[in-house]
Structure formats: C-alpha cells, structure tokens
Amino acid sequence: MIIEAQPLKLDGIQHAFFTREGGVSKGIYASLNGGVGSADAREAVAENRRRMAAHFGLTPDRLLGLYQIHSPDVRVVDAPWSGGRPKGDGMASSTPGLALGVSSADCGPVLFADGENGVIGACHAGWRGAFLGVVEATLAAMEGLGARRASTVAVLGPTIGPTAYEVGPEFVARFRDADGANERYFSSSSKNGHAMFDLPAYIGMRLRSAGVGTFVDLKLCTYGDEGRFFSFRRTTHRGEKDYGRLISAICLR
C-alpha cells in the first residue's frame, strides 16, 4: 500500500508514497484512488483518502491537496483549507499535524524535508511544472519558513520513466531552445521526428542545480508497473475513459 524512502525517515517527519493498492475503488480505479478530480465514486475516493490520512494518524481534512494546474505556484500551509482546494502545484509547511499531499499518474511527485529545521514540502512536477520552476519555487517557500537548501532532502516518487515517455518535435524544441544542455534528456524513438524524454533525470537536474542537499529518485515507472501505479499515458494508449491518481504525502508529527 505504501512505499517509503530511507532518506525521508527523519525524526519528527512521516511520509508515504501510496500505491494503487489497499482501497475500495472498483474497475479502472482499483483500488486506492485518491483523485478527487477523477470520475470515480465520491464515496470511494473519500474512503480511500480517509485511509491515507489514518496512516498519518490524521482526520481526512488534514490530508491536504491542491487543485493542480501544472504551474510553478506554491502555497505556504499552516492550517486545513477553509474552502475549496486552492490552485497550485507545490506546498510548504512548518506546522505539525498537516499532511501535504500531491496527486499524480505519470507526473513526478516530489517530497521535501529539512529535518534539522522542521520544514516540509511537496510538489507535483510534470514536464510543464518542472520546466516552469515548481521545484525551485517549493524550495524557496521552504526557505521562507526557515529551511536550508543544503540540509533539505528531496525524493522523487513514482514517475513515468524514460523508456515510456515519447514526445513530439515541438516538445523537444521547447527544451532545446531554453537550454541546449537539455539535449541530454532526450533519446531516439522508433517514431520518426519523436524522442523519448527522461523526466526523472530532468527533475533531478533542476533540484541539484537549485542546491538541494540530497536528491533521491526511487526509479519507479508508473507506466511499466500496472500492479502498483496508475498511469495517464497507459490509460490513453488503451483508450480508457479515465484513470486513478496516486497520492504522495509528508507531514510533521
């Protein structure tokens, strides 16, 4: 049901990369679908999220998630939401008893922790968010709460891998135009004019360049491991109508 990363096992900090196992959803959403934006039964998603919150010893309202928009926008969090989910793709907090959760189904979920200074973060880093700077913005928000980049650990959870992420020429051109060094994140594809993109490596580069103290990629491909992970791209290739969402979360005890 959960995957943990050793570097995030810090005093006073709890985290989990939840898999798709251990919930009550049926069919294409089976079984631990945490996606409130999916077309799954609301009561099933609510029960799944209740189980995730219970893993942290929290009530469901304290497992927080954003209305994700593939942006560099980050929220500083010190209490449960008073209304609907705010828009954005990153969160930072120094308040105990709040689980910062991001949803994903191929995009990169990154959990952050500065155990020395008691600050945590989480962000949803798809290609667009990573390209626009969501990981750097999350680190900056954490710094505003007293974190230090050199003492911050960042872990990338289940993400579409480099052998499964085929992109078109416009995509490649966007990255090359921004920085010629981005060429290294593309490899040849069997489809003419296309390329394979290494999103995990790109996210790792952005984090290291931003000065994060420790970066770890769990090297878990959402597309290739159907038993444990949802995948938007796999769903698209199969012509399925929707897909479940994985939740990755971190909190201060």
MITI-818707 format. One line per field, with one value per atom (N, C-alpha, C): atom name; z, x, y; residue in one letter. Coordinates in steps of 0.2 Angstrom, whole numbers. Layout:
BEGIN
atom = c(CA	...);
pz = c(Z	...);
px = c(X	...);
py = c(Y	...);
type = c(A	...);
END
This chain:
BEGIN
atom = c(N	CA	C	N	CA	C	N	CA	C	N	CA	C	N	CA	C	N	CA	C	N	CA	C	N	CA	C	N	CA	C	N	CA	C	N	CA	C	N	CA	C	N	CA	C	N	CA	C	N	CA	C	N	CA	C	N	CA	C	N	CA	C	N	CA	C	N	CA	C	N	CA	C	N	CA	C	N	CA	C	N	CA	C	N	CA	C	N	CA	C	N	CA	C	N	CA	C	N	CA	C	N	CA	C	N	CA	C	N	CA	C	N	CA	C	N	CA	C	N	CA	C	N	CA	C	N	CA	C	N	CA	C	N	CA	C	N	CA	C	N	CA	C	N	CA	C	N	CA	C	N	CA	C	N	CA	C	N	CA	C	N	CA	C	N	CA	C	N	CA	C	N	CA	C	N	CA	C	N	CA	C	N	CA	C	N	CA	C	N	CA	C	N	CA	C	N	CA	C	N	CA	C	N	CA	C	N	CA	C	N	CA	C	N	CA	C	N	CA	C	N	CA	C	N	CA	C	N	CA	C	N	CA	C	N	CA	C	N	CA	C	N	CA	C	N	CA	C	N	CA	C	N	CA	C	N	CA	C	N	CA	C	N	CA	C	N	CA	C	N	CA	C	N	CA	C	N	CA	C	N	CA	C	N	CA	C	N	CA	C	N	CA	C	N	CA	C	N	CA	C	N	CA	C	N	CA	C	N	CA	C	N	CA	C	N	CA	C	N	CA	C	N	CA	C	N	CA	C	N	CA	C	N	CA	C	N	CA	C	N	CA	C	N	CA	C	N	CA	C	N	CA	C	N	CA	C	N	CA	C	N	CA	C	N	CA	C	N	CA	C	N	CA	C	N	CA	C	N	CA	C	N	CA	C	N	CA	C	N	CA	C	N	CA	C	N	CA	C	N	CA	C	N	CA	C	N	CA	C	N	CA	C	N	CA	C	N	CA	C	N	CA	C	N	CA	C	N	CA	C	N	CA	C	N	CA	C	N	CA	C	N	CA	C	N	CA	C	N	CA	C	N	CA	C	N	CA	C	N	CA	C	N	CA	C	N	CA	C	N	CA	C	N	CA	C	N	CA	C	N	CA	C	N	CA	C	N	CA	C	N	CA	C	N	CA	C	N	CA	C	N	CA	C	N	CA	C	N	CA	C	N	CA	C	N	CA	C	N	CA	C	N	CA	C	N	CA	C	N	CA	C	N	CA	C	N	CA	C	N	CA	C	N	CA	C	N	CA	C	N	CA	C	N	CA	C	N	CA	C	N	CA	C	N	CA	C	N	CA	C	N	CA	C	N	CA	C	N	CA	C	N	CA	C	N	CA	C	N	CA	C	N	CA	C	N	CA	C	N	CA	C	N	CA	C	N	CA	C	N	CA	C	N	CA	C	N	CA	C	N	CA	C	N	CA	C	N	CA	C	N	CA	C	N	CA	C	N	CA	C	N	CA	C	N	CA	C	N	CA	C	N	CA	C	N	CA	C	N	CA	C	N	CA	C	N	CA	C	N	CA	C	N	CA	C	N	CA	C	N	CA	C	N	CA	C	N	CA	C	N	CA	C	N	CA	C	N	CA	C	N	CA	C	N	CA	C	N	CA	C	N	CA	C	N	CA	C	N	CA	C	N	CA	C	N	CA	C	N	CA	C	N	CA	C	N	CA	C	N	CA	C	N	CA	C	N	CA	C	N	CA	C	N	CA	C	N	CA	C	N	CA	C	N	CA	C	N	CA	C	N	CA	C	N	CA	C	N	CA	C	N	CA	C	N	CA	C	N	CA	C	N	CA	C	N	CA	C	N	CA	C	N	CA	C	N	CA	C	N	CA	C	N	CA	C	N	CA	C	N	CA	C	N	CA	C	N	CA	C	N	CA	C	N	CA	C	N	CA	C	N	CA	C	N	CA	C	N	CA	C	N	CA	C	N	CA	C	N	CA	C	N	CA	C	N	CA	C	N	CA	C	N	CA	C	N	CA	C	N	CA	C	N	CA	C);
pz = c(0	0	0	3	3	2	-1	-2	2	6	10	7	8	6	12	12	18	20	15	17	20	19	22	29	31	38	43	45	49	55	61	67	66	68	68	61	56	50	47	44	42	35	31	24	21	15	11	4	0	-7	-8	-8	-8	-15	-16	-22	-23	-28	-30	-26	-22	-18	-11	-9	-2	-1	-7	-6	-8	-9	-11	-18	-22	-28	-33	-38	-42	-50	-54	-61	-62	-67	-69	-63	-58	-52	-47	-47	-42	-40	-33	-28	-24	-23	-19	-23	-26	-30	-25	-25	-21	-25	-31	-36	-35	-31	-31	-37	-42	-49	-54	-51	-56	-56	-60	-61	-57	-52	-48	-43	-40	-35	-29	-27	-22	-16	-14	-8	-7	-13	-13	-13	-16	-15	-8	-5	2	6	6	10	9	2	1	4	4	7	15	17	25	27	23	25	24	19	19	25	26	32	38	39	45	46	40	40	44	44	47	54	56	62	62	56	55	52	53	50	43	39	31	30	34	32	33	36	37	32	27	21	16	15	10	3	-2	-9	-12	-18	-22	-28	-31	-37	-42	-45	-48	-55	-57	-64	-68	-66	-70	-70	-64	-63	-59	-58	-53	-46	-46	-40	-34	-28	-22	-16	-12	-6	0	5	12	16	19	23	30	34	41	44	40	43	37	39	34	29	23	19	22	22	24	19	13	7	3	-4	-9	-9	-13	-14	-18	-15	-19	-25	-30	-36	-35	-38	-37	-38	-37	-38	-33	-28	-23	-16	-11	-4	0	6	11	17	23	29	35	40	47	52	50	55	56	62	63	62	61	60	54	49	42	37	33	28	21	18	12	6	2	-2	-10	-14	-21	-25	-30	-34	-40	-43	-49	-53	-59	-63	-69	-68	-73	-71	-69	-67	-61	-59	-54	-47	-42	-35	-31	-29	-25	-18	-13	-6	-4	0	3	11	14	21	23	28	31	38	40	47	52	51	56	58	53	54	54	54	54	49	43	37	32	29	24	18	12	6	2	-3	-8	-14	-20	-26	-32	-36	-42	-48	-51	-56	-62	-66	-73	-77	-84	-88	-87	-88	-88	-81	-76	-69	-68	-70	-69	-73	-80	-84	-82	-79	-76	-69	-66	-60	-53	-53	-47	-42	-43	-38	-35	-39	-36	-32	-34	-30	-23	-23	-17	-12	-15	-10	-8	-12	-10	-4	-5	0	7	6	12	16	12	15	18	16	19	26	27	34	38	36	40	37	32	29	26	26	22	16	10	5	6	9	10	15	19	24	21	15	13	9	10	6	2	-5	-9	-13	-13	-15	-21	-27	-32	-32	-31	-31	-38	-38	-45	-50	-56	-61	-68	-73	-80	-81	-83	-85	-92	-93	-99	-105	-104	-109	-111	-108	-109	-111	-111	-112	-119	-124	-130	-132	-135	-136	-143	-145	-152	-153	-159	-160	-157	-156	-153	-146	-143	-136	-135	-140	-139	-141	-146	-147	-142	-138	-132	-127	-126	-121	-124	-130	-133	-133	-135	-136	-129	-124	-117	-115	-116	-114	-119	-122	-127	-123	-116	-112	-111	-112	-111	-116	-121	-126	-123	-118	-114	-111	-111	-108	-113	-119	-125	-128	-130	-133	-139	-144	-150	-149	-153	-153	-160	-160	-166	-170	-168	-172	-175	-181	-185	-182	-180	-178	-170	-167	-160	-156	-149	-145	-138	-135	-128	-123	-118	-113	-106	-103	-96	-91	-90	-85	-78	-75	-69	-68	-74	-74	-74	-78	-79	-72	-68	-62	-57	-57	-53	-55	-61	-63	-60	-60	-58	-50	-47	-40	-38	-41	-39	-41	-47	-49	-44	-40	-35	-29	-28	-22	-16	-18	-13	-10	-4	-1	-3	-4	-6	-10	-16	-21	-22	-21	-22	-27	-32	-37	-35	-34	-32	-38	-44	-50	-51	-50	-51	-56	-62	-68	-67	-67	-67	-73	-79	-85	-85	-82	-83	-77	-72	-66	-65	-69	-68	-61	-59	-52	-47	-47	-41	-43	-49	-51	-56	-55	-61	-66	-72	-77	-82	-83	-88	-95	-96	-103	-105	-100	-101	-103	-99	-100	-107	-109	-115	-121	-120	-125	-126	-120	-120	-122	-123	-124	-119	-112	-107	-105	-102	-101	-96	-91	-85	-82	-77	-73	-66	-62	-54	-53	-47	-45	-39	-40	-34	-29	-23	-18	-15	-14	-11	-6	1	6	11	15	20	25	32	37	43	47	53	59	63	68	73);
px = c(4	0	4	10	14	22	25	32	35	41	44	51	54	61	66	71	75	78	79	82	77	70	65	63	66	64	68	66	69	65	68	64	59	53	48	44	46	43	41	35	32	30	31	29	27	24	22	21	23	21	16	10	4	4	3	2	-5	-7	-14	-18	-14	-16	-19	-24	-27	-33	-37	-43	-49	-54	-61	-63	-60	-62	-62	-67	-68	-66	-65	-64	-57	-57	-51	-48	-52	-49	-46	-47	-45	-38	-36	-41	-41	-34	-33	-33	-38	-38	-39	-35	-35	-37	-39	-41	-47	-48	-54	-57	-52	-54	-56	-55	-57	-65	-67	-74	-76	-72	-73	-79	-82	-87	-85	-88	-85	-84	-89	-89	-82	-81	-75	-68	-68	-62	-62	-67	-67	-64	-67	-64	-57	-55	-48	-43	-46	-42	-42	-48	-48	-43	-42	-37	-30	-29	-22	-21	-26	-25	-24	-27	-27	-20	-16	-9	-5	-7	-3	-6	-11	-15	-19	-21	-25	-32	-36	-43	-42	-47	-46	-45	-48	-47	-40	-36	-29	-24	-27	-23	-25	-20	-21	-19	-23	-21	-23	-20	-21	-25	-28	-31	-25	-22	-16	-17	-12	-13	-7	-2	4	8	9	11	17	21	26	23	17	14	14	16	17	13	10	6	10	11	13	7	7	1	2	-2	-2	-9	-14	-20	-24	-29	-33	-36	-38	-41	-48	-49	-56	-61	-60	-64	-62	-63	-61	-53	-51	-44	-41	-36	-33	-29	-28	-24	-17	-13	-6	-3	4	7	12	13	18	15	18	16	22	22	27	24	27	24	29	28	32	27	21	15	14	15	14	6	5	-1	-5	-1	-4	0	-4	0	-1	5	5	5	-1	-2	-2	1	1	-2	-6	-8	-5	-4	0	-2	-1	-2	3	9	14	19	16	20	24	29	33	31	30	28	35	36	42	41	43	43	49	49	55	54	60	60	67	67	73	72	74	73	76	82	85	81	77	74	66	64	57	52	54	51	50	44	42	40	40	37	34	30	28	26	28	26	24	20	18	22	27	32	31	26	25	30	31	36	35	29	27	29	27	29	36	40	47	50	48	51	50	44	42	45	48	51	48	43	40	44	50	54	58	60	64	59	53	48	46	46	45	50	57	62	62	61	61	55	50	44	47	50	53	58	62	67	64	58	54	52	51	49	55	61	67	71	69	73	80	84	91	91	93	93	98	104	109	107	102	100	93	91	85	86	81	81	75	76	70	70	64	64	58	60	55	52	46	42	40	35	33	32	35	35	36	33	34	42	44	51	53	60	62	61	59	58	50	46	39	36	41	38	40	36	38	35	39	36	38	34	34	40	41	46	45	39	38	40	39	41	49	52	59	62	59	62	61	55	54	60	62	68	74	76	82	83	77	78	79	76	78	85	88	95	97	102	105	107	109	111	105	99	93	93	97	98	99	103	104	99	93	87	82	85	81	85	82	85	81	83	80	73	69	62	61	57	56	51	48	44	47	47	51	49	54	53	51	51	49	55	55	60	57	62	60	63	59	61	62	67	69	67	60	58	61	62	65	72	76	83	82	78	77	75	70	68	74	78	84	89	90	95	92	86	83	84	83	84	91	96	103	105	103	105	103	97	94	98	102	106	103	98	96	101	101	107	107	101	101	95	96	91	91	85	85	79	80	75	73	67	66	66	66	66	60	55	48	44	43	40	32	28	21	18	21	18	20	26	28	25	23	21	13	9	2	-1	3	0	0	5	6	4	4	3	-2	-5	-9	-5	-7	-3	-8	-8	-12	-10	-4	-2	-4	-3	-6	-13	-17	-24	-26	-22	-23	-22	-16	-15	-20	-23	-29	-35	-36	-42	-47	-45	-49	-52	-58	-61	-58	-55	-52	-47	-44	-38	-38	-35	-35	-28	-28	-22	-19	-12	-8	-7	-7	-6	1	5	12	11	13	11	17	18	23	20	21	19	24	24	27	23	26	22	20);
py = c(-6	0	6	6	12	10	15	15	21	19	24	25	31	32	33	29	30	37	41	47	52	50	54	52	46	43	47	53	58	59	61	62	67	66	71	71	67	68	61	61	55	56	51	52	45	45	39	41	36	36	31	32	27	24	18	14	14	11	10	4	1	-5	-3	-6	-5	-1	0	5	1	5	2	3	7	9	3	3	-3	-1	-6	-6	-2	2	6	10	11	15	10	4	-1	0	1	2	8	10	16	22	24	30	36	41	47	53	52	58	61	66	70	73	73	76	70	64	59	58	53	52	46	44	38	40	35	37	41	46	51	47	43	40	35	32	28	32	37	42	44	46	49	43	37	32	30	31	30	35	41	47	46	44	43	38	33	28	30	35	38	42	47	51	47	41	37	35	33	31	36	43	48	49	46	47	54	55	62	61	66	66	68	66	67	75	79	86	89	85	87	84	80	77	82	87	92	91	94	93	99	101	107	105	110	110	111	105	106	108	113	116	116	112	111	118	121	128	128	134	134	137	137	141	137	140	136	139	136	138	136	141	140	138	133	130	130	133	132	130	128	126	122	118	115	120	118	123	125	132	134	134	133	132	127	128	123	123	118	117	123	127	132	129	133	131	132	127	127	120	120	113	112	116	115	118	114	117	116	121	121	122	119	120	119	122	121	119	118	117	109	106	99	97	91	89	90	92	93	89	85	81	84	86	89	84	83	78	80	77	79	72	73	68	67	61	60	54	53	47	47	49	49	55	61	67	65	69	67	70	66	68	69	75	76	78	74	76	79	84	88	88	87	88	91	96	98	96	91	88	92	96	100	106	109	115	114	108	106	110	109	111	106	105	100	104	100	102	97	98	93	97	94	97	92	94	90	92	88	91	87	89	86	90	88	92	99	102	109	112	109	112	112	107	106	112	112	117	124	126	132	134	129	130	128	123	122	119	115	113	118	123	129	133	134	138	135	128	125	125	125	126	133	138	145	146	143	143	140	135	131	136	139	144	149	152	157	155	148	146	143	145	143	137	134	128	131	126	127	122	125	120	115	116	111	106	107	102	99	100	98	91	87	80	81	79	79	72	69	62	62	59	59	52	52	45	43	38	35	40	39	44	40	43	39	39	33	33	34	35	37	32	26	22	22	26	26	32	37	44	47	45	48	55	59	66	68	73	76	81	83	88	95	97	104	103	98	97	97	94	94	101	104	111	116	115	119	119	113	112	114	112	114	121	125	132	135	132	135	134	129	127	121	122	117	111	112	106	101	103	99	93	94	88	81	82	75	71	75	71	68	68	65	59	54	49	47	43	41	37	38	35	31	26	22	26	31	35	41	42	47	54	58	65	66	60	60	58	58	57	54	51	48	53	55	61	58	59	57	62	62	67	66	60	60	63	62	65	72	75	82	85	82	85	84	79	79	84	86	91	98	99	105	106	100	101	101	98	98	105	108	115	120	119	123	123	118	117	113	108	104	99	98	94	87	84	77	76	73	71	63	60	53	52	48	46	38	37	30	25	28	25	20	22	18	21	17	19	18	23	22	18	19	16	9	7	0	-5	-2	-6	-5	-8	-8	-10	-15	-18	-13	-8	-4	4	5	13	14	20	22	26	26	30	33	39	43	41	40	38	31	26	19	19	23	24	27	32	35	30	26	21	16	14	9	12	18	21	21	21	20	27	28	34	39	36	40	36	38	35	37	33	34	39	42	46	43	43	41	47	46	51	50	55	56	61	60	64	64	70	71	75	74	78	78	84	85	82	77	74	80);
type = c(M	M	M	I	I	I	I	I	I	E	E	E	A	A	A	Q	Q	Q	P	P	P	L	L	L	K	K	K	L	L	L	D	D	D	G	G	G	I	I	I	Q	Q	Q	H	H	H	A	A	A	F	F	F	F	F	F	T	T	T	R	R	R	E	E	E	G	G	G	G	G	G	V	V	V	S	S	S	K	K	K	G	G	G	I	I	I	Y	Y	Y	A	A	A	S	S	S	L	L	L	N	N	N	G	G	G	G	G	G	V	V	V	G	G	G	S	S	S	A	A	A	D	D	D	A	A	A	R	R	R	E	E	E	A	A	A	V	V	V	A	A	A	E	E	E	N	N	N	R	R	R	R	R	R	R	R	R	M	M	M	A	A	A	A	A	A	H	H	H	F	F	F	G	G	G	L	L	L	T	T	T	P	P	P	D	D	D	R	R	R	L	L	L	L	L	L	G	G	G	L	L	L	Y	Y	Y	Q	Q	Q	I	I	I	H	H	H	S	S	S	P	P	P	D	D	D	V	V	V	R	R	R	V	V	V	V	V	V	D	D	D	A	A	A	P	P	P	W	W	W	S	S	S	G	G	G	G	G	G	R	R	R	P	P	P	K	K	K	G	G	G	D	D	D	G	G	G	M	M	M	A	A	A	S	S	S	S	S	S	T	T	T	P	P	P	G	G	G	L	L	L	A	A	A	L	L	L	G	G	G	V	V	V	S	S	S	S	S	S	A	A	A	D	D	D	C	C	C	G	G	G	P	P	P	V	V	V	L	L	L	F	F	F	A	A	A	D	D	D	G	G	G	E	E	E	N	N	N	G	G	G	V	V	V	I	I	I	G	G	G	A	A	A	C	C	C	H	H	H	A	A	A	G	G	G	W	W	W	R	R	R	G	G	G	A	A	A	F	F	F	L	L	L	G	G	G	V	V	V	V	V	V	E	E	E	A	A	A	T	T	T	L	L	L	A	A	A	A	A	A	M	M	M	E	E	E	G	G	G	L	L	L	G	G	G	A	A	A	R	R	R	R	R	R	A	A	A	S	S	S	T	T	T	V	V	V	A	A	A	V	V	V	L	L	L	G	G	G	P	P	P	T	T	T	I	I	I	G	G	G	P	P	P	T	T	T	A	A	A	Y	Y	Y	E	E	E	V	V	V	G	G	G	P	P	P	E	E	E	F	F	F	V	V	V	A	A	A	R	R	R	F	F	F	R	R	R	D	D	D	A	A	A	D	D	D	G	G	G	A	A	A	N	N	N	E	E	E	R	R	R	Y	Y	Y	F	F	F	S	S	S	S	S	S	S	S	S	S	S	S	K	K	K	N	N	N	G	G	G	H	H	H	A	A	A	M	M	M	F	F	F	D	D	D	L	L	L	P	P	P	A	A	A	Y	Y	Y	I	I	I	G	G	G	M	M	M	R	R	R	L	L	L	R	R	R	S	S	S	A	A	A	G	G	G	V	V	V	G	G	G	T	T	T	F	F	F	V	V	V	D	D	D	L	L	L	K	K	K	L	L	L	C	C	C	T	T	T	Y	Y	Y	G	G	G	D	D	D	E	E	E	G	G	G	R	R	R	F	F	F	F	F	F	S	S	S	F	F	F	R	R	R	R	R	R	T	T	T	T	T	T	H	H	H	R	R	R	G	G	G	E	E	E	K	K	K	D	D	D	Y	Y	Y	G	G	G	R	R	R	L	L	L	I	I	I	S	S	S	A	A	A	I	I	I	C	C	C	L	L	L	R	R	R);
END
